[in-house]
Amino acid sequence: MRGSRATAACLVLLGVLPAGSGQWGADVPGETHRWLLSAGPATAGVIGLVIEALADDDGVLAFRTGLREAGAGDSVAWGQPAGDAVALDGSWWSLARPVEPLDATTPEPGSLRRLGVDVVEATTGDPDGDGTDEVVVVFRRPFRETVVSGLLPEVVELDGAGRSLHLGLYTPDLAQEWVAGTLFRPVSAVAACDGALALGFASSVDTHDRVAAGAILWGGFGFTSLPGLPDLPGAGDPACADVNGDGRTEPVVINRTPEERTTP
């Protein structure tokens, strides 16, 4: 999805204030608007709850909450969303209202046969963020040990036919651009966003169920998972949407039914 949307965001820090003290952070034109209520120097424990919200003319689009500990500077321990989520600024945000996912384009199944692999899921998009769409394929093939899988043999999962699971990026004519040696967590669904992938995880290489979702970002030589973007437990549909209105799509997880709720 391309386009723009006027957005604004606020950061509110709530804490125990000594009498007569307090400080508001100045707005930076063209950047995220932040408001800070400071408790001043703290001796120990947690300063307070941090809430950051992304909004447009119609109200709040997404928000995240976390805790900031004494002595942590600007560091905030962000909590995980309990429902539908979007990956923004290196962490998960809760979606405050439904979003319109990008319509996924699926390659013609017959064209994928030339790859000579068992295709689990395929889509198109620009996950490496170079401005050109690629074909993204999740597939099984007979297991071949790599340097990485040789170092971690206990985490390599095979199906009943001895096949491992892989993820690859290909040009529109299916020339290989990049392929992961082995996926250490089974993937059953994929959505190609701008510079990122939204993933649905299965319980095993043999199944197509959905037990969790996640997001990985393109790092120049491959995809990277960030500490602030842990896998979200529970069934959900990985998709892409321009939530912050910058003209680029972000990974989202919609129709989510989490198995548990994690708070900071």
Backbone bond lengths (Angstrom), bond angles and torsions (degrees), N, CA, C in turn:
res aa  C-N    CA-C-N  psi(-1)  N-CA   C-N-CA  omega(-1)  CA-C   N-CA-C  phi
1 M - - - 1.446 - - 1.514 108.21 -
2 R 1.340 118.74 131.06 1.443 123.12 177.13 1.525 108.54 -114.19
3 G 1.314 117.07 160.68 1.444 120.65 179.51 1.504 109.89 136.68
4 S 1.314 117.17 -177.14 1.455 120.61 -179.67 1.512 109.60 -138.85
5 R 1.305 115.28 157.83 1.458 121.66 -179.97 1.517 107.40 -147.70
6 A 1.342 115.95 130.66 1.464 118.94 177.82 1.516 108.84 -64.28
7 T 1.326 116.00 124.30 1.463 119.61 -178.04 1.508 110.85 -128.34
8 A 1.305 115.80 157.66 1.460 122.21 173.50 1.502 107.22 -147.23
9 A 1.314 117.19 152.26 1.457 120.40 179.92 1.512 109.53 -139.42
10 C 1.299 116.24 152.59 1.455 119.62 178.67 1.513 109.77 -134.35
11 L 1.331 115.27 147.69 1.460 121.76 176.79 1.521 107.45 -121.66
12 V 1.309 116.97 122.42 1.448 121.45 -178.23 1.520 108.30 -119.84
13 L 1.312 117.12 126.09 1.460 121.79 177.14 1.521 108.46 -112.64
14 L 1.320 115.71 118.44 1.449 120.68 -178.62 1.523 108.84 -102.67
15 G 1.325 118.06 131.57 1.448 120.43 -179.48 1.512 111.18 -153.73
16 V 1.316 115.12 -179.46 1.460 120.66 177.48 1.514 108.01 -84.46
17 L 1.306 117.19 117.37 1.457 121.52 -175.73 1.523 111.50 -98.63
18 P 1.335 117.50 128.59 1.458 119.01 169.22 1.534 108.58 -63.09
19 A 1.284 117.10 149.45 1.459 120.10 -176.78 1.522 111.01 -56.54
20 G 1.329 115.56 129.97 1.452 120.84 174.21 1.513 115.32 82.17
21 S 1.323 118.62 2.64 1.465 118.85 -179.41 1.514 109.89 -113.71
22 G 1.316 115.05 153.28 1.453 120.49 -179.79 1.511 108.78 166.81
23 Q 1.343 116.66 151.95 1.455 119.73 -176.99 1.516 109.36 -149.02
24 W 1.309 116.74 135.66 1.461 121.19 177.34 1.525 108.66 -108.92
25 G 1.323 116.33 130.20 1.453 121.05 177.72 1.522 110.49 -73.95
26 A 1.328 117.44 140.62 1.458 121.39 -177.80 1.522 110.79 -75.71
27 D 1.321 115.87 147.26 1.459 120.75 175.21 1.520 109.77 -73.90
28 V 1.312 117.04 143.74 1.464 122.77 176.89 1.521 107.84 -108.38
29 P 1.339 119.35 114.53 1.467 120.62 -178.37 1.514 111.70 -56.86
30 G 1.323 115.46 135.72 1.453 120.33 177.82 1.512 114.68 82.27
31 E 1.331 117.91 -4.82 1.452 121.28 179.64 1.530 109.41 -120.98
32 T 1.320 115.00 179.21 1.452 120.26 177.37 1.522 110.40 -59.62
33 H 1.337 116.79 131.96 1.458 121.38 177.89 1.520 108.95 -80.81
34 R 1.313 117.52 128.87 1.461 122.13 -177.89 1.528 109.73 -127.30
35 W 1.325 114.29 135.59 1.458 120.56 174.30 1.520 107.65 -119.60
36 L 1.299 117.13 128.18 1.460 121.48 -174.35 1.526 110.70 -123.12
37 L 1.310 115.83 125.11 1.454 121.66 172.40 1.518 106.68 -107.75
38 S 1.346 117.18 112.07 1.453 121.89 -170.64 1.520 111.59 -101.80
39 A 1.336 115.09 138.22 1.458 120.49 176.16 1.519 112.26 -88.01
40 G 1.338 116.11 -1.92 1.453 118.96 -177.18 1.512 110.92 78.01
41 P 1.326 119.45 -168.06 1.472 121.71 -178.53 1.520 111.10 -59.03
42 A 1.345 115.47 134.35 1.459 120.77 178.69 1.519 108.94 -116.31
43 T 1.313 116.10 149.68 1.452 120.19 -176.43 1.516 112.47 -91.83
44 A 1.311 118.48 -37.72 1.462 121.35 -177.63 1.516 108.64 -167.37
45 G 1.348 115.06 164.19 1.457 120.06 174.40 1.510 113.37 83.01
46 V 1.314 114.67 -160.83 1.460 121.90 -175.22 1.518 110.25 -97.79
47 I 1.333 117.29 132.46 1.461 121.03 177.12 1.522 110.12 -70.93
48 G 1.318 117.43 -50.25 1.454 117.29 -177.36 1.505 113.65 172.62
49 L 1.310 113.91 -173.32 1.457 123.31 -177.95 1.517 110.36 -89.84
50 V 1.315 116.71 134.04 1.455 122.33 177.66 1.524 108.55 -110.09
51 I 1.326 115.02 130.35 1.463 120.26 177.84 1.522 108.18 -126.29
52 E 1.323 116.96 125.17 1.458 121.25 176.10 1.516 108.19 -120.30
53 A 1.324 115.87 131.37 1.465 120.42 -175.97 1.516 110.67 -127.40
54 L 1.322 115.71 140.64 1.454 123.36 175.90 1.522 107.46 -109.69
55 A 1.336 116.35 125.31 1.459 119.58 -173.91 1.521 111.15 -136.75
56 D 1.338 115.35 156.39 1.450 121.88 171.84 1.520 107.89 -125.51
57 D 1.327 117.55 -164.49 1.458 120.71 -176.42 1.522 112.68 -63.85
58 D 1.340 116.98 -21.40 1.459 120.76 -178.18 1.527 112.88 -95.02
59 G 1.320 117.68 1.42 1.452 120.40 178.97 1.509 112.74 119.95
60 V 1.334 116.12 -161.99 1.462 122.23 -175.32 1.524 110.83 -72.57
61 L 1.331 115.83 131.74 1.457 122.96 175.95 1.524 111.48 -94.26
62 A 1.314 115.75 -45.90 1.463 121.00 -176.46 1.523 108.85 -154.44
63 F 1.337 115.87 159.58 1.461 119.37 179.69 1.521 108.91 -153.35
64 R 1.324 115.59 159.67 1.457 121.18 172.94 1.518 108.78 -139.53
65 T 1.304 116.53 150.72 1.459 121.89 179.60 1.525 108.96 -127.14
66 G 1.304 115.80 150.53 1.458 119.82 179.86 1.508 111.44 -162.31
67 L 1.326 114.92 -178.51 1.455 122.01 178.30 1.520 109.65 -121.58
68 R 1.311 115.38 140.57 1.459 121.25 176.54 1.514 108.31 -114.62
69 E 1.327 116.50 123.05 1.460 121.05 -177.17 1.522 111.47 -91.47
70 A 1.299 114.73 156.57 1.457 120.26 177.97 1.521 109.89 -60.85
71 G 1.327 115.84 135.69 1.448 120.96 178.28 1.510 114.32 80.44
72 A 1.336 117.72 4.00 1.462 120.91 -177.15 1.518 112.84 -89.54
73 G 1.330 117.59 -0.05 1.458 120.32 -177.78 1.518 110.32 65.26
74 D 1.342 116.31 -127.62 1.457 120.83 178.87 1.522 112.05 -91.13
75 S 1.320 118.01 3.41 1.456 121.54 -176.91 1.527 110.78 -71.59
76 V 1.342 115.94 133.19 1.459 122.55 179.30 1.519 108.78 -127.57
77 A 1.328 116.79 134.97 1.464 121.59 174.52 1.523 107.57 -89.67
78 W 1.342 116.03 100.48 1.458 120.76 -175.59 1.523 110.54 -80.74
79 G 1.320 116.61 140.03 1.456 121.65 177.59 1.518 111.53 -83.06
80 Q 1.321 116.55 168.14 1.457 122.06 178.72 1.522 110.35 -93.13
81 P 1.332 117.68 142.47 1.463 120.68 178.48 1.525 111.49 -63.32
82 A 1.325 115.13 148.02 1.453 120.28 177.03 1.529 111.88 -88.16
83 G 1.335 117.16 -15.76 1.460 120.74 -178.31 1.517 111.41 -135.90
84 D 1.331 116.96 -140.36 1.464 121.85 -179.49 1.527 110.31 -58.84
85 A 1.351 116.28 145.06 1.458 119.69 -170.18 1.522 111.58 -143.96
86 V 1.340 114.74 160.35 1.459 122.28 174.78 1.526 108.13 -134.31
87 A 1.328 116.55 143.31 1.467 122.12 178.03 1.521 109.03 -90.93
88 L 1.336 116.05 112.67 1.460 122.59 179.97 1.527 109.50 -138.36
89 D 1.332 116.14 139.79 1.468 120.96 173.87 1.524 112.87 52.54
90 G 1.329 116.86 35.75 1.456 120.61 174.59 1.500 115.95 79.30
91 S 1.349 118.43 12.41 1.458 120.00 176.52 1.524 109.59 -149.76
92 W 1.329 115.92 170.27 1.464 121.63 177.85 1.523 109.90 -85.94
93 W 1.329 116.11 136.10 1.460 124.01 173.42 1.527 108.19 -115.44
94 S 1.319 116.88 145.48 1.466 121.15 173.29 1.527 109.30 -78.17
95 L 1.316 116.37 135.41 1.458 120.55 174.99 1.527 108.57 -79.14
96 A 1.332 115.98 124.81 1.457 120.60 -177.88 1.524 111.77 -83.35
97 R 1.320 117.07 -21.00 1.458 120.74 177.17 1.526 108.62 -151.85
98 P 1.323 117.76 162.64 1.471 119.84 -176.58 1.527 111.47 -59.95
99 V 1.338 115.05 146.86 1.463 121.68 175.95 1.521 109.46 -114.79
100 E 1.301 115.44 162.65 1.462 120.99 178.57 1.527 108.67 -99.43
101 P 1.338 117.95 103.35 1.467 119.75 -178.40 1.526 111.69 -67.38
102 L 1.308 115.38 152.06 1.453 121.41 173.82 1.520 109.34 -64.43
103 D 1.319 117.11 134.27 1.464 120.48 176.20 1.528 109.08 -66.96
104 A 1.323 116.15 118.27 1.464 120.27 -178.57 1.522 110.74 -74.80
105 T 1.322 115.78 140.88 1.460 122.14 176.09 1.521 108.69 -105.85
106 T 1.323 115.89 122.64 1.462 121.00 -177.09 1.522 110.06 -102.11
107 P 1.334 118.57 130.60 1.464 120.53 177.56 1.526 111.33 -62.25
108 E 1.307 116.00 153.20 1.467 121.06 177.11 1.530 108.32 -63.23
109 P 1.348 118.06 122.17 1.475 120.03 -175.52 1.520 113.98 -54.14
110 G 1.320 117.04 -37.31 1.469 119.47 -178.63 1.516 112.33 -62.87
111 S 1.342 118.00 -32.38 1.458 120.36 -178.51 1.519 111.95 -70.30
112 L 1.341 117.26 -23.40 1.460 121.00 -177.67 1.521 112.98 -79.25
113 R 1.326 117.17 -13.59 1.473 119.76 -177.80 1.521 112.14 -62.37
114 R 1.326 116.67 -27.54 1.468 118.97 -178.36 1.525 112.47 -66.47
115 L 1.349 117.04 -16.10 1.461 119.61 177.46 1.521 111.38 -71.29
116 G 1.333 117.35 -21.25 1.460 120.76 177.75 1.510 114.08 68.94
117 V 1.347 117.46 30.42 1.462 122.28 -179.74 1.526 108.87 -130.06
118 D 1.329 115.52 166.57 1.458 121.18 175.92 1.527 108.21 -89.02
119 V 1.336 116.94 104.25 1.459 121.93 -175.44 1.522 110.26 -77.17
120 V 1.326 115.71 125.65 1.465 121.66 176.40 1.521 110.45 -91.81
121 E 1.330 116.60 -43.94 1.463 122.05 -178.23 1.526 108.03 -156.10
122 A 1.331 116.53 143.85 1.459 120.57 179.00 1.522 109.37 -146.23
123 T 1.334 115.54 143.62 1.450 120.85 178.27 1.528 108.02 -154.14
124 T 1.324 117.19 176.49 1.461 120.91 176.46 1.520 109.60 -126.94
125 G 1.321 115.80 153.46 1.455 122.09 179.76 1.513 109.21 168.23
126 D 1.319 116.63 -166.92 1.470 121.51 -177.72 1.527 110.79 -120.97
127 P 1.328 118.55 63.83 1.464 120.22 -175.51 1.522 114.38 -69.13
128 D 1.334 118.58 -18.97 1.464 118.70 177.06 1.525 111.51 -93.78
129 G 1.329 117.38 0.98 1.455 121.99 172.25 1.513 115.91 65.45
130 D 1.342 117.66 25.65 1.467 119.47 -178.37 1.527 113.01 -92.84
131 G 1.332 117.31 4.45 1.456 120.85 179.28 1.509 114.47 89.00
132 T 1.327 117.61 -2.09 1.463 122.49 179.93 1.520 109.51 -123.44
133 D 1.319 116.52 133.11 1.460 119.81 -179.50 1.523 111.84 -70.98
134 E 1.326 114.63 142.90 1.459 122.45 173.95 1.524 109.30 -118.17
135 V 1.330 115.11 164.57 1.460 121.86 170.82 1.522 106.94 -94.47
136 V 1.320 116.37 123.46 1.461 122.15 -178.93 1.519 108.06 -104.84
137 V 1.330 116.56 125.06 1.459 120.68 -174.84 1.524 110.13 -129.24
138 V 1.328 116.47 127.78 1.462 122.90 168.28 1.525 106.14 -100.63
139 F 1.330 116.87 127.44 1.463 118.49 -172.68 1.523 111.84 -149.23
140 R 1.332 114.47 161.73 1.465 122.17 172.84 1.530 108.61 -108.06
141 R 1.333 114.63 145.50 1.463 120.17 173.14 1.521 107.32 -151.02
142 P 1.328 117.98 161.86 1.472 119.73 178.19 1.523 110.70 -54.64
143 F 1.317 115.85 133.48 1.457 121.16 -174.96 1.518 112.09 -63.62
144 R 1.328 115.63 132.55 1.466 123.11 172.73 1.526 107.32 -130.04
145 E 1.313 116.13 125.08 1.456 119.30 -176.74 1.521 111.16 -65.27
146 T 1.342 115.10 136.80 1.460 122.21 174.65 1.532 108.26 -115.53
147 V 1.325 115.84 175.90 1.458 119.75 178.87 1.524 109.94 -59.53
148 V 1.342 116.38 -43.89 1.464 120.48 -177.60 1.521 110.98 -69.19
149 S 1.334 117.38 -48.26 1.459 119.73 -178.37 1.525 111.53 -66.57
150 G 1.339 116.88 -27.61 1.455 119.90 176.62 1.517 112.33 -68.32
151 L 1.346 116.15 -29.99 1.461 120.22 178.61 1.521 111.83 -79.62
152 L 1.351 116.72 -23.77 1.456 121.56 -176.88 1.528 110.87 -128.91
153 P 1.317 117.31 58.06 1.468 119.45 -175.26 1.528 113.40 -63.92
154 E 1.330 117.49 -26.38 1.462 119.97 -176.45 1.518 112.84 -72.86
155 V 1.346 118.23 -16.56 1.461 119.83 -178.59 1.523 112.68 -102.58
156 V 1.325 117.66 -0.31 1.465 120.98 178.45 1.520 108.98 -83.91
157 E 1.333 116.09 118.81 1.459 120.79 -178.97 1.521 110.04 -104.34
158 L 1.334 115.88 134.85 1.467 121.95 178.97 1.518 109.26 -117.18
159 D 1.349 115.90 153.23 1.454 119.01 174.56 1.523 109.67 -85.32
160 G 1.332 116.77 -176.13 1.456 120.90 -176.69 1.512 113.96 -62.87
161 A 1.331 117.48 -19.57 1.462 121.59 179.84 1.524 112.10 -98.02
162 G 1.352 117.43 9.62 1.458 120.53 178.91 1.517 113.87 76.35
163 R 1.335 116.91 26.62 1.464 120.70 -179.31 1.523 110.61 -103.81
164 S 1.321 115.37 144.42 1.461 122.25 175.52 1.523 109.15 -102.91
165 L 1.336 115.17 165.87 1.458 121.08 -176.04 1.521 110.36 -104.08
166 H 1.332 116.16 139.58 1.464 121.38 -174.93 1.519 110.74 -139.65
167 L 1.338 114.89 164.29 1.459 122.71 178.76 1.513 108.17 -132.88
168 G 1.336 116.80 131.59 1.455 119.50 -177.58 1.514 112.88 -136.87
169 L 1.344 115.63 151.29 1.461 123.00 171.54 1.517 108.04 -111.16
170 Y 1.338 115.33 134.15 1.462 121.47 -177.30 1.526 109.64 -133.68
171 T 1.319 115.43 154.83 1.455 120.30 173.46 1.529 108.54 -70.49
172 P 1.344 118.66 166.46 1.462 120.04 178.41 1.524 114.30 -55.00
173 D 1.351 118.33 -27.81 1.465 120.31 176.87 1.529 111.54 -94.30
174 L 1.366 115.76 15.52 1.459 124.45 172.79 1.522 114.64 69.93
175 A 1.325 116.99 27.99 1.464 120.09 168.02 1.524 107.77 -79.16
176 Q 1.320 116.62 134.89 1.467 121.16 -174.98 1.522 111.28 -68.65
177 E 1.352 116.63 130.49 1.457 122.20 173.96 1.526 111.68 -106.12
178 W 1.337 116.04 -42.59 1.458 120.96 -177.60 1.521 108.37 -160.29
179 V 1.338 116.98 137.55 1.467 121.04 177.92 1.518 108.76 -139.40
180 A 1.323 116.31 132.63 1.460 121.17 175.94 1.516 109.18 -74.96
181 G 1.349 116.01 136.14 1.456 119.72 -179.18 1.517 112.13 -58.77
182 T 1.309 117.68 -49.06 1.462 122.90 178.96 1.516 108.51 -155.52
183 L 1.327 117.60 139.02 1.452 121.57 172.44 1.521 108.26 -91.05
184 F 1.311 116.66 125.01 1.459 120.18 -176.74 1.522 112.80 -86.94
185 R 1.325 117.62 -5.70 1.462 120.94 170.87 1.522 107.46 -132.03
186 P 1.344 118.11 128.30 1.467 120.57 -175.73 1.525 112.21 -60.45
187 V 1.326 116.11 131.34 1.460 123.05 178.57 1.529 109.08 -107.88
188 S 1.332 115.96 131.69 1.460 120.52 -179.93 1.525 112.65 -115.48
189 A 1.334 117.88 -9.68 1.465 121.26 179.91 1.510 109.02 -154.09
190 V 1.340 116.75 148.91 1.454 120.91 -179.01 1.527 109.43 -146.38
191 A 1.332 115.82 142.96 1.457 122.58 174.05 1.519 107.85 -130.60
192 A 1.337 117.00 131.81 1.461 122.03 -175.75 1.524 109.97 -96.11
193 C 1.339 116.04 109.53 1.458 122.21 178.34 1.530 108.76 -100.10
194 D 1.317 116.95 -178.16 1.465 120.36 179.64 1.524 109.95 -79.18
195 G 1.333 116.31 104.63 1.454 121.50 -179.87 1.502 114.96 78.80
196 A 1.330 117.56 17.00 1.464 120.37 -177.32 1.521 110.43 -162.00
197 L 1.320 115.37 166.88 1.458 122.24 173.57 1.524 108.85 -127.12
198 A 1.328 115.70 138.66 1.462 121.65 168.88 1.519 106.43 -101.16
199 L 1.343 116.64 133.50 1.459 121.36 -172.47 1.519 111.39 -124.77
200 G 1.332 115.22 144.60 1.451 121.83 168.26 1.515 107.97 -110.05
201 F 1.337 117.26 132.37 1.455 121.48 -175.34 1.525 111.22 -104.03
202 A 1.340 115.14 141.86 1.466 122.24 179.18 1.526 109.63 -100.83
203 S 1.326 115.47 167.34 1.464 120.01 179.67 1.524 111.97 -77.93
204 S 1.350 118.30 -20.75 1.458 121.41 177.94 1.525 109.46 -159.37
205 V 1.324 115.78 167.76 1.458 120.86 178.57 1.516 111.23 -63.93
206 D 1.332 117.89 -26.50 1.460 122.31 -176.05 1.519 113.68 -82.28
207 T 1.332 118.37 -12.90 1.454 120.00 -171.32 1.522 112.25 -112.32
208 H 1.346 115.08 164.58 1.455 121.46 176.28 1.524 110.75 -118.35
209 D 1.340 117.36 23.43 1.454 119.89 -179.75 1.523 109.87 -76.45
210 R 1.327 117.24 179.09 1.453 122.50 -178.01 1.515 108.45 -131.44
211 V 1.325 117.58 110.98 1.465 121.26 -177.33 1.524 112.63 -116.12
212 A 1.327 117.60 -10.22 1.464 121.35 179.74 1.524 108.29 -167.08
213 A 1.328 115.79 170.06 1.467 121.27 178.03 1.513 108.63 -141.67
214 G 1.331 115.83 158.83 1.452 119.63 -179.53 1.508 111.55 -160.55
215 A 1.321 115.96 -177.05 1.460 121.97 179.34 1.519 109.04 -144.63
216 I 1.325 116.05 141.27 1.459 122.08 174.74 1.522 108.23 -129.46
217 L 1.335 116.45 147.29 1.460 122.58 -175.12 1.522 110.26 -112.52
218 W 1.323 115.89 145.04 1.456 120.33 178.06 1.522 109.58 -72.49
219 G 1.340 116.38 129.38 1.454 121.09 -177.11 1.509 114.65 -111.34
220 G 1.337 118.43 9.77 1.455 121.22 179.34 1.508 113.03 106.50
221 F 1.336 117.38 -42.23 1.458 121.88 178.41 1.522 111.50 -117.87
222 G 1.298 116.98 -0.62 1.449 122.19 -178.52 1.513 109.26 166.19
223 F 1.310 116.15 -173.91 1.457 121.49 -178.24 1.526 111.11 -93.08
224 T 1.324 115.09 146.06 1.450 122.07 -177.05 1.524 109.55 -126.10
225 S 1.323 116.59 137.33 1.455 121.02 171.57 1.516 108.28 -96.61
226 L 1.327 117.46 140.90 1.455 122.48 -177.67 1.521 110.43 -105.38
227 P 1.341 118.11 146.23 1.468 120.60 179.32 1.523 112.75 -56.91
228 G 1.340 116.68 -32.06 1.454 120.31 -179.42 1.512 114.32 -80.02
229 L 1.345 116.62 -2.17 1.462 121.22 179.32 1.527 109.82 -121.85
230 P 1.334 117.26 63.59 1.465 118.79 178.13 1.519 110.64 -69.90
231 D 1.322 116.71 162.41 1.459 119.94 175.26 1.521 109.22 -62.14
232 L 1.331 116.73 137.50 1.455 122.51 179.33 1.521 108.87 -96.11
233 P 1.317 119.49 118.19 1.463 121.06 -177.34 1.522 111.93 -69.32
234 G 1.329 115.68 152.10 1.455 121.53 177.22 1.515 112.20 103.98
235 A 1.310 115.61 158.23 1.462 121.31 179.53 1.522 110.34 -68.45
236 G 1.322 116.06 143.89 1.460 122.10 178.23 1.508 109.40 -174.55
237 D 1.317 116.69 160.31 1.459 121.86 -177.50 1.523 110.21 -103.34
238 P 1.343 118.62 117.20 1.463 120.01 174.97 1.521 109.78 -71.04
239 A 1.320 116.61 139.00 1.457 121.38 -178.60 1.523 108.36 -156.16
240 C 1.333 116.65 -177.68 1.457 122.59 179.56 1.526 108.91 -131.78
241 A 1.323 117.16 139.57 1.455 121.83 178.18 1.521 109.23 -154.90
242 D 1.317 117.22 149.51 1.463 121.72 175.48 1.520 107.68 -88.53
243 V 1.315 115.95 88.51 1.461 121.06 -175.66 1.519 111.49 -81.05
244 N 1.337 117.95 -39.12 1.467 120.03 -175.47 1.523 113.45 -91.08
245 G 1.344 117.81 2.47 1.452 121.09 173.48 1.509 115.83 72.63
246 D 1.357 118.17 23.32 1.466 120.17 -179.55 1.518 112.79 -92.99
247 G 1.343 117.59 5.36 1.458 120.62 179.25 1.516 113.69 87.47
248 R 1.341 117.96 -1.31 1.456 122.89 177.38 1.522 109.22 -120.40
249 T 1.309 115.65 146.34 1.462 119.16 -178.31 1.523 111.13 -87.57
250 E 1.327 115.54 147.14 1.453 123.15 177.62 1.532 109.68 -114.52
251 P 1.340 117.50 155.21 1.462 119.76 174.60 1.522 110.85 -66.20
252 V 1.326 115.98 133.06 1.456 121.32 175.17 1.526 108.85 -130.48
253 V 1.326 115.02 156.94 1.460 122.34 173.43 1.523 106.35 -123.56
254 I 1.331 117.36 115.94 1.458 121.51 -177.15 1.526 109.97 -117.77
255 N 1.323 115.70 167.93 1.475 122.01 -178.26 1.520 110.66 54.64
256 R 1.324 115.44 38.35 1.455 120.07 -173.04 1.531 112.14 -84.65
257 T 1.316 115.37 136.97 1.458 122.23 174.04 1.524 107.52 -124.32
258 P 1.336 117.40 84.74 1.469 120.18 -173.99 1.512 112.47 -65.58
259 E 1.319 114.83 146.83 1.464 120.55 177.82 1.524 110.77 -83.64
260 E 1.304 116.45 -21.52 1.460 119.59 -178.88 1.506 108.37 -154.79
261 R 1.311 116.23 161.56 1.460 121.84 177.59 1.516 108.89 -115.22
262 T 1.337 115.67 131.09 1.457 120.70 179.60 1.522 108.83 -115.42
263 T 1.311 117.56 126.42 1.450 122.50 177.90 1.515 109.58 -115.51
264 P 1.324 117.76 155.93 1.466 119.72 -179.09 1.518 112.24 -67.69
